[in-house]
Amino acid sequence: MIVKMMKYNIVLFSAERERFVERLRELGMVDITTSGWEPTEADRELVTAIESRTKALAALEQFVAGDDYKAGAAKIESGKAFEAYQSAQSAIAAAKSENARLQKSLEEWLPWGEFDCSTLAKLAESGVVLRYFTAQRATFEKSVAEWGETLNIAVVGEDDSAVRFVVIGNGSEEIAIDAQEQKAPTMNNAELKVAIEKNDAVVAEQNAVISAVADAKAEIEAELAQLKSAMQDVRIEATADKAAEGLLLVLEGWAEKETSAVVDAALNDYPNVVYIKENPSEDDETPVKLKNNRFARLFEMIGGLYALPKYGTLDMTPFFAPFYMLFFAICLNDAGYGAILFALGLVLALKAPKMRQAAYLTMICGGATTLFGLYTGSLFGMSIPQLMGYENMADCPVPFLDFQGKFFTWALALGVFQILLGMLLDIVFKARMFGITTVFAKLGWFIVLLSGCLAGGLQMLNESWVIPGFTTSSIAFYVAMGVGLFMMLFLNDLSRKPIEYILLYGFLKNFASGLWDTYNNITGLLSDVLSYIRLFAIGLSGGVLAQVFNSLAMGLTGLDAGIEQFGVGTVFQILGATAILLVGHGINLFMSAISSFVHPMRLTFVEFYKNAGFEMTTRAFEPLTKEQ
């Protein structure tokens, strides 16, 4: 749900701004509005400083987890940690860039053998210039006689595919031959290796500096906290309304209604501050904070990838969370893959406490996938009924779901159910907020769809699912459809003048408008429902790919014919099959997991949010706090 907020209009002396804001930071409960802030050049420098330190801390975390980190390697002068980090990073980047150039040069000249660059330079001074070429062996053998008529050629080295040779001249002649010329060397192979080793030593030395910076990263964290506080001050100062020729400041603040009494007490205790406390209006850009149970809270990060709900509307997180979990399981649709994801989430929860929300979400989705995979009888692409010794799933006493044969219809049914739930949520919320008369048209559309699903749709899933007295030929069905159609076509806009309805003019206008809305609703609904076919398609494609990799592993190694006699060859067969299975299932799991993450999100944000009347905001509740 969305936490209730209270709005504060605060007036204080401009000279008191810094102390007052610092008091709010200590309180940690008030969000100050800074919308419309336009940064100056100095502000951009502050933003750059914050970003650079944030990136530095992230890089240091990765560095500490690597092999180059050595704890206690050195000490950094107090106040110089970030500068030392920047200097070390620049030196490492320069050394690695130079090494890449030197390594390329070494690879080019290593096949030419040993040579002395000083001797080559002396020859050039005396007028003898060597130019270096590489040609394909076939081309060289075909053309060397012709080239030799005008050029002085000496072969330096050759292999099966290429010939390396020099052309001896004075350096001014034009050489047009079918060969690749290389730039004359400035260092021989031994010198190149020495230069590379020197750069490696520089990298090692600077890694020791970064290790020392990592040990002192608390200093950079403190600097970052100060910079963030300074940025808050800049934004507050720039966006606050000034009054009495700049003598007074007017700030707009927000606090949670539940804890606003604490804020009131703090403002009352602060001298020379006047404030007005009120409930937010519809025109206010009220910040949003969500508060859900433990299960739904995990899915707030999914909803946050799109947008937060607008204040005063409905938080959709508790309603889409079970669907997202189920849709993820359907798309991945394999008990083995689900177990792997669950294990990965468990490891992440134990090893990375900061990522526990993502870890728990992974565990929940992985666990749901495992259960759904067991229900459909799929384990790493293998059929569980066949592993149990039943050739056909229908012969197995355990009631597995025939995913390929039956789930297409169920995917559409799930889509209809989620869309109807979204419509019902929109109807209930708007009826409570604006009155029942404002939702007559959508309520009528909902009654028509629900009646059709109950009377005719249930039998498409199971022939025995018939509601007594409510079938497509029953009076109750026709009454429900009639009521729904009347509301859709004639009660879609009750804001017209009463005289228009008395003269039937209002009903005619509503009827025309209702027909147009009905056309849009039918076409939109058809598109929305068909989108849920992707659940079936993705789940089926992942399962088929898993079966293909199983067949490849067994077929290419010959294990599909069985093991007649165990020997050394059998060991290689098993190793080959294992390698194919690991690579194949690894690729399939990676691709299927991405699809299972993205497509349920698409169904949530497009189909469900649209039918539920979702309204978004970009502003989250972010109270001023002491940066740690």
C-alpha positions in Angstrom: 0.0 0.0 0.0 1.0 3.7 -0.3 2.0 5.3 3.0 -0.1 8.3 3.9 1.8 11.6 3.8 1.4 15.1 5.4 2.5 18.3 3.7 4.4 21.0 5.5 4.8 24.6 4.3 7.7 25.9 6.4 8.9 29.5 6.7 12.2 30.5 8.3 15.0 33.1 8.2 17.4 32.6 5.2 20.3 32.8 7.6 19.0 29.8 9.5 18.8 27.5 6.4 21.9 25.5 7.0 21.3 24.8 10.7 17.6 24.0 10.0 18.4 21.6 7.2 21.0 19.9 9.4 18.4 19.5 12.1 16.1 17.8 9.6 18.9 15.5 8.6 19.3 14.5 12.2 15.6 13.9 12.4 15.6 11.8 9.2 11.9 12.0 8.6 11.3 15.0 6.3 11.5 15.1 2.5 12.1 18.6 1.1 10.8 19.4 -2.4 13.5 20.3 -4.8 11.6 19.9 -8.1 12.6 22.1 -11.0 16.3 22.4 -10.0 18.6 23.5 -12.8 22.3 22.9 -12.0 24.8 25.6 -12.5 28.4 24.9 -13.7 29.6 24.7 -10.1 26.7 22.3 -9.3 27.8 20.1 -12.2 31.2 19.9 -10.8 29.7 18.8 -7.5 27.6 16.1 -9.4 30.8 14.9 -11.1 32.6 14.7 -7.8 29.8 12.6 -6.3 29.6 10.3 -9.4 33.4 9.8 -9.5 33.6 8.8 -5.8 30.5 6.5 -6.1 32.2 4.8 -9.1 35.5 4.6 -7.2 33.8 2.9 -4.2 32.1 0.4 -6.5 35.4 -0.4 -8.3 37.1 -0.8 -4.9 34.5 -3.4 -3.8 35.2 -5.4 -7.0 39.0 -4.9 -6.5 38.9 -6.3 -3.0 37.1 -9.4 -4.3 39.9 -10.0 -6.9 43.4 -11.5 -6.7 45.3 -8.2 -7.0 44.1 -7.0 -3.6 46.7 -7.3 -0.8 45.5 -6.3 2.6 47.8 -4.0 4.6 50.1 -3.5 1.6 50.8 0.2 2.4 49.4 3.3 4.1 47.8 6.2 2.4 48.4 9.8 3.6 45.3 11.1 5.4 43.0 13.0 3.1 44.7 11.7 0.0 42.9 8.4 -0.6 40.7 9.5 -3.5 43.6 11.4 -5.2 45.8 8.4 -4.8 43.1 6.1 -6.3 42.7 8.4 -9.3 46.5 8.6 -9.9 46.9 4.9 -9.6 44.0 4.2 -12.0 45.5 6.6 -14.5 49.0 5.0 -14.2 47.5 1.5 -14.6 45.4 2.5 -17.6 48.5 4.0 -19.3 50.7 1.0 -18.5 48.1 -1.5 -19.8 47.5 0.6 -22.9 51.2 0.7 -23.6 51.5 -3.0 -22.9 48.8 -3.7 -25.4 50.7 -1.8 -28.1 54.0 -3.5 -27.1 52.5 -6.9 -27.1 51.0 -6.4 -30.5 54.4 -5.3 -31.8 56.1 -8.3 -30.1 53.7 -10.7 -31.8 54.4 -9.0 -35.1 58.2 -9.2 -34.8 58.7 -12.4 -32.9 58.6 -14.6 -36.1 61.3 -12.4 -37.6 63.9 -13.7 -35.1 66.5 -11.7 -33.2 67.8 -8.4 -34.6 69.7 -5.2 -33.5 67.8 -2.0 -34.0 71.0 0.1 -33.6 72.6 -1.8 -36.5 69.6 -1.3 -38.6 69.8 2.5 -37.8 73.5 2.6 -38.8 72.7 0.9 -42.1 69.9 3.5 -42.8 72.4 6.3 -42.1 74.8 4.8 -44.6 72.0 4.7 -47.2 71.0 1.1 -46.9 67.3 0.9 -45.9 65.5 -2.4 -45.1 61.8 -2.6 -45.8 59.8 -5.5 -44.3 57.1 -7.5 -46.0 55.0 -10.5 -45.4 53.3 -12.4 -48.3 51.3 -15.6 -48.6 53.5 -18.5 -49.5 51.6 -19.2 -52.8 51.8 -15.6 -53.8 55.5 -15.3 -53.0 56.5 -18.4 -54.9 54.5 -17.3 -57.9 55.9 -13.7 -58.0 59.3 -13.8 -56.4 61.1 -14.2 -59.8 59.3 -11.2 -61.2 59.9 -9.1 -58.1 63.6 -10.1 -58.1 64.1 -8.4 -61.5 63.7 -4.9 -60.0 64.1 -5.5 -56.3 66.8 -6.8 -54.0 64.9 -9.4 -51.9 66.2 -11.4 -49.0 64.0 -14.0 -47.3 64.2 -13.8 -43.5 61.8 -16.5 -42.4 58.9 -18.6 -43.5 56.3 -21.1 -42.4 53.6 -23.2 -44.0 51.4 -20.2 -44.8 53.6 -17.1 -45.1 57.0 -15.8 -46.1 58.7 -12.9 -44.4 61.3 -11.0 -46.4 63.1 -7.7 -46.7 63.6 -5.4 -49.7 67.0 -3.8 -49.6 67.2 -0.3 -51.1 67.8 3.3 -50.3 64.2 4.0 -49.0 63.1 6.2 -51.8 61.9 3.6 -54.3 58.3 2.8 -54.8 57.4 -0.9 -54.1 54.1 -2.1 -55.6 53.9 -5.8 -54.8 51.2 -8.1 -53.5 52.6 -8.3 -49.9 51.8 -6.6 -46.6 54.5 -4.1 -45.5 55.3 -3.7 -41.8 56.6 -0.5 -40.2 60.3 -0.6 -39.4 60.9 -1.8 -35.8 62.1 0.6 -33.1 62.8 -2.1 -30.5 63.9 -5.7 -30.8 62.1 -8.6 -29.2 64.3 -8.6 -26.1 63.7 -4.9 -25.6 60.0 -5.3 -26.1 59.9 -8.0 -23.4 61.8 -5.8 -21.0 59.4 -2.9 -21.6 56.4 -5.1 -21.1 57.9 -6.4 -17.8 58.5 -2.8 -16.7 54.8 -1.9 -17.3 53.7 -5.0 -15.5 55.8 -3.9 -12.5 54.1 -0.5 -12.7 50.7 -2.2 -12.7 51.7 -4.3 -9.7 53.0 -1.2 -7.8 49.8 0.7 -8.5 47.7 -2.2 -7.4 49.5 -2.0 -4.1 48.4 1.6 -3.9 44.8 0.7 -4.7 45.0 -2.0 -2.0 46.0 0.7 0.5 43.2 2.9 -0.8 40.7 0.0 -0.3 41.9 -0.3 3.3 41.2 3.4 3.7 37.9 3.6 1.7 36.1 4.9 4.8 37.8 8.2 4.0 36.2 8.3 0.5 32.8 7.2 1.9 33.0 10.2 4.4 33.9 12.5 1.5 30.9 11.2 -0.5 28.6 11.7 2.4 29.7 15.3 2.7 29.3 15.9 -1.0 25.8 14.5 -1.0 24.9 16.7 1.9 26.3 19.7 0.1 24.3 18.7 -3.0 21.1 18.6 -0.9 21.9 22.1 0.4 22.5 23.4 -3.1 19.2 22.0 -4.4 17.2 23.2 -1.4 18.7 26.7 -1.6 18.1 26.9 -5.4 14.5 25.7 -5.3 13.2 27.4 -2.1 10.9 30.3 -2.5 12.4 33.6 -1.2 10.3 36.3 0.5 10.7 39.6 2.2 13.6 40.5 -0.2 15.4 37.3 0.5 15.1 37.6 4.3 12.8 34.6 4.5 12.7 31.1 2.9 9.6 29.1 2.2 10.2 25.3 2.0 7.8 22.5 1.1 8.3 19.4 3.1 6.7 16.0 3.4 6.5 13.5 6.2 4.7 10.2 6.9 1.4 10.8 8.6 2.1 8.0 11.1 5.3 9.8 12.4 4.2 13.4 11.7 3.7 14.1 15.4 7.5 13.7 15.9 8.1 16.1 13.1 5.6 18.6 14.6 7.5 18.4 17.9 10.8 19.1 16.3 9.5 22.1 14.3 7.8 23.5 17.4 11.1 23.2 19.3 13.1 25.0 16.6 13.1 28.8 17.2 11.8 31.3 14.6 10.1 28.7 12.4 6.5 28.8 11.3 4.8 26.0 9.5 1.4 24.9 8.1 0.6 21.2 8.2 -2.1 19.9 5.8 -3.2 16.9 3.8 -1.9 16.7 0.3 -4.2 17.8 -2.5 -4.7 16.2 -5.9 -2.5 18.9 -7.6 0.5 18.3 -5.3 3.5 16.3 -6.4 3.4 14.1 -3.3 6.3 11.8 -2.8 5.5 8.1 -2.6 6.6 5.4 -0.1 5.3 1.8 -0.3 4.6 -0.4 2.7 3.8 -4.1 2.0 4.0 -7.4 3.6 7.2 -9.5 3.4 6.1 -11.3 0.3 4.9 -8.3 -1.8 7.9 -6.2 -0.6 10.2 -8.4 -2.6 8.4 -7.5 -5.8 8.7 -3.7 -5.2 12.0 -3.8 -7.0 10.2 -5.3 -10.1 7.5 -2.5 -10.0 10.2 0.1 -9.4 11.8 -0.8 -12.8 8.7 0.8 -14.4 7.5 3.5 -12.0 6.0 4.1 -8.6 2.2 4.5 -8.3 0.9 8.0 -8.1 0.0 9.2 -4.6 -3.7 8.7 -3.9 -4.0 5.8 -6.3 -3.6 2.0 -5.7 -0.4 0.2 -5.1 -0.4 -2.7 -7.6 2.5 -4.6 -6.0 0.5 -7.0 -3.8 -1.8 -7.8 -6.8 0.8 -8.5 -9.5 3.3 -10.2 -7.2 1.6 -13.7 -7.2 1.1 -13.5 -11.0 4.7 -12.5 -11.6 5.9 -15.5 -9.6 3.6 -17.8 -11.4 4.4 -16.4 -14.9 8.1 -16.7 -14.2 7.6 -20.4 -13.2 5.5 -21.1 -16.4 8.1 -19.5 -18.7 11.0 -21.4 -17.2 9.0 -24.6 -16.7 11.6 -27.0 -15.5 12.1 -28.4 -12.0 15.9 -28.7 -12.5 16.4 -25.2 -13.7 14.2 -23.9 -10.8 16.3 -25.8 -8.3 19.5 -24.2 -9.7 18.0 -20.7 -9.4 16.9 -21.4 -5.9 20.4 -22.5 -5.0 21.9 -19.4 -6.6 19.5 -17.2 -4.7 20.5 -19.0 -1.4 24.2 -18.5 -2.1 23.6 -14.8 -3.0 21.7 -14.3 0.3 24.5 -15.8 2.3 27.4 -14.2 0.4 26.0 -10.7 -0.4 23.8 -9.4 2.5 23.3 -6.1 0.6 21.5 -8.0 -2.2 19.2 -10.0 0.0 16.0 -8.6 -1.6 17.2 -9.8 -5.0 18.4 -13.1 -3.5 15.0 -13.8 -1.8 13.2 -12.9 -5.0 15.4 -15.3 -6.9 14.7 -18.0 -4.4 10.9 -17.5 -4.5 10.8 -17.5 -8.3 13.2 -20.5 -8.4 11.1 -22.4 -5.9 7.9 -21.7 -7.8 9.6 -22.9 -11.0 10.7 -26.1 -9.3 7.1 -26.8 -8.1 5.6 -26.0 -11.5 8.3 -28.1 -13.3 7.4 -31.0 -11.1 3.7 -30.5 -11.9 4.4 -30.6 -15.7 6.9 -33.5 -15.3 10.0 -31.7 -16.6 13.4 -32.2 -15.2 16.4 -30.8 -17.2 14.3 -31.5 -20.3 13.6 -35.1 -19.3 10.1 -36.4 -18.8 9.6 -37.4 -15.2 6.8 -40.0 -16.1 9.3 -41.7 -18.5 11.9 -41.7 -15.8 9.3 -43.4 -13.6 8.9 -46.1 -16.4 5.7 -44.8 -18.0 6.0 -44.3 -21.8 2.8 -42.1 -21.9 2.0 -39.4 -19.4 -1.6 -40.6 -19.4 -0.6 -44.0 -18.0 1.2 -42.5 -15.0 -0.9 -42.6 -11.8 0.6 -39.2 -10.8 -1.6 -36.4 -12.3 1.1 -34.5 -14.2 0.0 -31.6 -16.4 0.4 -32.1 -20.2 2.0 -28.7 -20.8 2.3 -29.1 -24.6 -1.2 -30.4 -25.1 -3.3 -28.4 -22.6 -1.5 -25.3 -21.4 -2.3 -23.1 -24.5 -5.9 -22.7 -23.3 -4.8 -22.2 -19.7 -2.4 -19.4 -20.7 -5.3 -17.5 -22.3 -7.4 -18.2 -19.2 -4.7 -16.8 -16.9 -4.6 -13.7 -19.1 -8.3 -13.2 -18.9 -8.3 -13.7 -15.1 -5.5 -11.1 -14.6 -7.1 -8.6 -16.9 -10.5 -9.0 -15.1 -8.8 -8.6 -11.8 -7.2 -5.4 -13.0 -10.5 -4.0 -14.3 -12.2 -4.9 -10.9 -9.4 -3.1 -9.0 -9.9 0.0 -11.1 -13.7 -0.1 -10.7 -13.5 -0.5 -6.9 -10.9 2.1 -6.4 -12.5 4.8 -8.6 -15.9 4.0 -7.2 -14.6 4.7 -3.7 -12.8 7.8 -4.7 -15.2 9.4 -7.2 -18.5 7.6 -6.7 -20.1 4.6 -8.3 -21.7 6.6 -11.2 -18.3 7.4 -12.6 -17.5 3.7 -13.3 -20.9 2.5 -14.7 -19.4 2.0 -18.2 -16.4 0.0 -17.1 -18.6 -2.0 -14.6 -21.0 -2.9 -17.4 -18.0 -4.0 -19.6 -16.8 -6.1 -16.6 -20.2 -7.7 -16.1 -20.4 -8.7 -19.8 -16.9 -10.2 -19.8 -17.3 -12.0 -16.5 -20.7 -13.4 -17.6 -19.3 -14.7 -20.9 -16.3 -16.3 -19.1 -18.5 -18.0 -16.4 -21.2 -19.2 -18.8 -19.1 -20.2 -21.8 -15.4 -19.9 -21.0 -15.2 -22.4 -18.1 -16.2 -25.3 -20.3 -13.3 -24.6 -22.6 -11.0 -25.5 -19.7 -13.0 -28.4 -18.5 -16.3 -29.7 -19.9 -17.6 -30.5 -16.4 -17.2 -27.0 -15.2 -20.8 -25.8 -15.6 -22.5 -23.4 -13.2 -26.1 -24.6 -12.7 -28.5 -22.0 -13.9 -25.9 -19.9 -15.5 -25.1 -21.1 -19.0 -25.1 -19.4 -22.4 -28.8 -20.4 -22.8 -30.0 -19.5 -19.4 -32.2 -16.5 -18.5 -29.7 -15.3 -15.8 -27.0 -15.1 -18.4 -29.1 -13.0 -20.7 -30.2 -10.7 -17.8 -26.5 -10.2 -16.8 -25.5 -9.5 -20.4 -28.4 -7.1 -20.8 -27.6 -5.1 -17.7 -23.9 -4.9 -18.7 -24.6 -3.8 -22.2 -27.1 -1.2 -21.0 -24.5 0.3 -18.6 -21.8 0.2 -21.3 -23.9 1.9 -24.0 -26.2 4.3 -22.1 -24.6 5.1 -18.7 -21.0 5.8 -19.8 -21.3 9.6 -19.1 -23.8 10.8 -16.5 -22.4 14.3 -16.4 -24.7 15.6 -19.1 -27.6 17.9 -18.2 -30.9 16.3 -17.0 -32.8 17.9 -19.9 -30.7 16.0 -22.4 -31.8 12.7 -20.9 -35.4 13.7 -20.7 -35.3 14.5 -24.5 -33.4 11.2 -25.1 -30.6 13.3 -26.6 -28.2 12.4 -23.8 -29.0 8.7 -24.3 -28.2 8.9 -28.0 -24.9 10.7 -27.4 -24.0 8.1 -24.8 -25.0 5.3 -27.1 -22.7 6.6 -29.9 -19.9 7.1 -27.4 -20.5 3.6 -25.9 -20.3 1.9 -29.3 -17.0 3.6 -30.0 -15.7 2.6 -26.6 -16.9 -1.0 -27.1 -15.0 -1.2 -30.4 -11.8 0.0 -28.7 -12.4 -2.3 -25.7 -12.9 -5.4 -27.9 -9.9 -4.8 -30.1 -7.7 -3.9 -27.1 -8.9 -6.8 -25.0 -8.2 -9.3 -27.9 -4.7 -7.9 -28.2 -4.2 -8.1 -24.4 -5.4 -11.7 -24.0 -3.4 -12.9 -27.0 -0.2 -11.5 -25.4 -0.5 -14.2 -22.7 0.2 -16.8 -25.3 3.9 -15.9 -24.8 3.7 -17.8 -21.5 3.0 -21.0 -23.3 5.4 -20.3 -26.2 8.4 -19.5 -23.9 7.8 -22.4 -21.6 7.5 -24.8 -24.6 10.5 -23.4 -26.4 12.8 -23.8 -23.3 11.6 -27.3 -22.8 12.2 -28.3 -26.4 15.7 -26.8 -26.4 16.5 -28.8 -23.2 15.4 -32.0 -25.0 17.5 -31.1 -28.0 20.6 -30.7 -25.9 19.9 -34.0 -24.2 19.5 -35.7 -27.6 22.7 -34.1 -28.9 24.7 -35.2 -25.9 23.5 -38.8 -26.1 23.5 -39.0 -29.9 26.9 -37.5 -30.7 28.7 -39.6 -28.0 26.8 -42.8 -28.9 25.4 -43.2 -25.4 21.8 -43.3 -26.8 22.5 -46.9 -27.9 23.4 -47.9 -24.4 26.7 -49.2 -22.8 27.5 -52.7 -23.9 30.9 -52.9 -22.2 32.5 -50.4 -19.9 36.0 -49.3 -20.9 38.3 -46.3 -21.5 36.2 -45.3 -24.5 33.1 -45.2 -22.3 34.8 -42.8 -20.0 35.4 -40.4 -22.9 31.8 -40.8 -24.1 30.6 -39.9 -20.6 32.9 -36.9 -20.4 31.9 -35.7 -23.9 28.2 -36.0 -23.0 28.7 -34.2 -19.7 30.4 -31.3 -21.5 27.6 -31.0 -24.1 25.0 -31.1 -21.3 26.7 -28.5 -19.2 27.2 -26.1 -22.0 23.8 -26.7 -23.6 21.8 -26.5 -20.5 23.9 -23.5 -19.3 23.0 -21.6 -22.4 19.4 -22.6 -22.3 19.0 -21.7 -18.6 20.6 -18.3 -19.2 18.4 -17.5 -22.1 15.3 -18.9 -20.6 15.9 -17.1 -17.3 16.2 -13.8 -19.1 12.9 -14.4 -21.0 11.2 -15.5 -17.8 12.3 -12.3 -16.1 11.4 -9.9 -19.0 8.1 -11.3 -20.4 6.1 -11.5 -17.1 7.3 -8.0 -16.5 5.9 -6.9 -19.9 2.6 -8.6 -19.2 2.4 -6.8 -15.8 3.4 -3.3 -17.0 1.4 -3.3 -20.3 -1.6 -5.6 -20.0 -2.3 -5.6 -16.2 -1.4 -2.0 -15.4 -3.4 -0.7 -18.4 -6.6 -2.5 -17.4 -6.1 -1.6 -13.7 -5.9 2.1 -14.5 -2.3 2.5 -13.2 -1.1 6.1 -12.8 2.6 6.7 -12.2 4.9 9.1 -10.5 8.6 9.6 -10.6 9.0 11.0 -7.1 9.9 8.7 -4.2 9.8 9.7 -0.6 13.5 10.4 0.2 13.8 12.2 3.6 16.9 14.2 4.5 19.3 11.9 6.5 22.8 12.0 7.8 24.9 10.3 5.1 26.9 7.4 6.6 
